[in-house]
Amino acid sequence: MTNSDDDLFSEKSTSSDTQQVQNILELEAKIPDILSSAGKCIEAIQLNNSLEDFRKYSKEFLETVEFISTGLRRQALELEKAEVPVVSLQPKKRYASTPLSNLIFDQSSKLM
């Protein structure tokens, strides 16, 4: 571990540091949920041919993505407060103007 890692996990670390680590661990724990929900969406279409199940699992998927996205934005804001160069935080992709949920439901309508 680096010196800053030692500081982060030492007894001297502030409650803010501890909270940031907990937030990151919580976000990391949600990543498998995204894959699980996406898999269930595919199964709902392929195996069950159930639009109701697809909607349920796609809602779970989108809620999990939103949770992670919000958490990552908060982490980025915390980094900005720590005077990290903003250039390193700029997204490299353009964001779609159409919400992801609309795209998913449009595609599911085409499949049904």
Helices and strands as residue ranges (DSSP letters): H 3-9, H 15-46, H 51-81, G 86-89, H 100-111
